């Protein structure tokens, strides 16, 4: 199989086998020829200043032909990567809705096409190709996301990606970590130190090297600060190490380990009146969240021949999520004050989750001849087992610092075990009908099982109130088809249709045995499909674009229905999301001059979304707008550069959204329900490369000091309005030796 070096990867590969690639240099990514096949070992694009690329038809053992996708190269992002500012990092991916409610971006919440950004749970979130969410089936919240300084690139795949990666209507987001595979000497040291507003300090340090058949890379990242709001201190430490041993030129083994610890003070929510008075204020000083995440992985890669590649990955997620705080049912309207009877604060509430998940995935890809054309088939299998142990509603101490100790005589009201198992297999094929037309059908088989058992409370006599004996197993097949037609060597029309699903969540399996609250025994997974039709590509080296229309059918949405005094967890109806997503980037310097020292990049991304409830059992919701679904999202900017200097101005506009399915406009007294107004934010950043391996970066987020919010929380970490940050600034210096 022929390998052509192109735009898709920058500088680095995914494995140490990059050292086997022949040295090739291009003046710029945009001038590279079109890719037919790209392995995970590509070294290209050293002089490109663009952070946005398209994924080629094939990367490693994965097929991306015909799919709506984007590749973000972090080294070229002109923005605040240190604080995971996703509106800047994903500015060129149209339609990405970002929740900006965590200090310093310690947790990332993104979505698209009218889906919820809640900890990115509508995406299949991966790191280096393996799952990192709490449980990708029963509880797909991504409590941990890698620090973006440690990320080499981000792959975003919509629609048909569900056939290769499984659940989630939103598609797949894969964070590819730096592994130093471009390092050819025995030892190299990299460091970046950042200082910023609100006592922000970040220190990223890495070492790597190659010696004989062994390649290694490791980093440690520390970040801490006070946060823009009161009571929003945070601390984040992350360490990663990987070693690759090449037994032969064709076969390699890699081992990696990531460990992350985050502790953040939760400032809590605000009412609308409090937000208008002072968005930085906080009425919760005793709320904390603590997250410890460990991800080990072993990968075997075998390049059987020029046309055939096989990978097997064994990975695990060992995570703990703890929270402690004063969280009364009435929300922020209840003040956290000294109890006059005890002369102390009231007891806080404790919640502990432990996640233990193990995954084996094996994938195979090969070329074969059919008629006159060379076709490609990729197939794989997956086995998964996971357990979540949840201790909830414990009686904590009356203290103020992070403390998960039970009060004397205290206990956890809830003690529940959730289990999930999965076996899956997929096959996808590229039929090259001729030199211009590709047809890519695929199919995926899924077997899923989820169960729940344990205590959900105590009865009046003090005995345990046990969970219903709940277990759900099912199997089904998902199918899809994609197509590409190459209009020119660098542009193509693409289209895809793919079925998707969202399994029943753990929360839907824990109804008590009480007669007034039941789980529908016929409860079904949410199913539907994505359709994409677009045109994308490049015009020489000065213009790239991707414009498309989409349609997302989301059936069997799960919700609560109350009838005759009984609340039933059931499938309430369907929703439809449809609209337009477009991105264009233009470089007038390359278009109209021959300058090699100056650069100018102008870009814009825009999405129009019409997301509404359809065919509802609750007719009051018929044709209502889906919550958290802005009609318009626009992000644009200009990057100007001369030699080693770059400066970027960027604007982000997000339309108004509703916080509930009833489309309530008037704000509730507790701030949990109501309209989320539109907002426009401007950011400015600059960088300068000097000497040999030295870089200076600086920037200002929210230059106009706009007051806005992206989320009304119904519970933790609110409840109430969670304000986004006002104006902040940073400066950072980096070096390689």
LINHUHU-V654476 format. One line per field, one symbol per residue. ss: DSSP state (A for helix, B for strand, O for the rest). Layout:
ss=???
//
This chain:
ss=OOOOOOOOOOOOOOOAAAAAOOOOOOOOAAAOOOOOOBOOOOOOOOOOOOOBBOOOOBBOOBBOOOOOBBBBBAAAOOOOOOOOOAAAAOOOOOOOBBBOOOAAAOOOBBBOOOOOOAAAOOBBBBBOOBBOOOBOOOBOOOOOOOOAAABBBBBBBOAAAAAAAOOOOOBBBBBBBOOOOOOOOOOBBBBBBBBBOOOBBBBBBBBBBBBOOBBBBBBBBBBBBOOOOOOOOBBBBBBBBBBBBBOOOOBBBBBBBBBBBBBBBOOOOBOAAAAAAOOOOOOOOOOBBBBBBBBBBBBBBBBBBOOBBBBBBBBBBBBBBBBBBOOOOOAAAOOOOBBOOOOBBOOOBBBBBBBBBBBBBBBBBBBBBBOOBBBBBBBBBBBBBBBBBBBBBBBBOOOOOOOOOBOOOOOBBBBBBBBBBBBBBBBBBBBBOOOOBBBBBBBBBBBBBBBBBBBBBBOOOOOBBBBOOBBBBBBBBBBBBBBBBBBBOOBBBBBBBBBBBBOOOAAAAOOBOOOOBBBOOOOOOBBBBBBBBBBBBBBOOOBBBBBBBBBBBBBBBBBBBBBOOBBBBBBBBBBBBBBBBBBBBBOAAAAAOOOOOBBBBBBBBBBBBBBBBBOOOOAAAOOOBOOOOOOBBBBBBBBBBBOOBBBBBBBBBBOOBBOOOOOOOOOOOOOOOOBBOOBBBBBBBBBBBBOOOBBBBBBBBOOOOOOOBBBBBOOOOOOBBBBOOOOBBBBBBBBBO
//
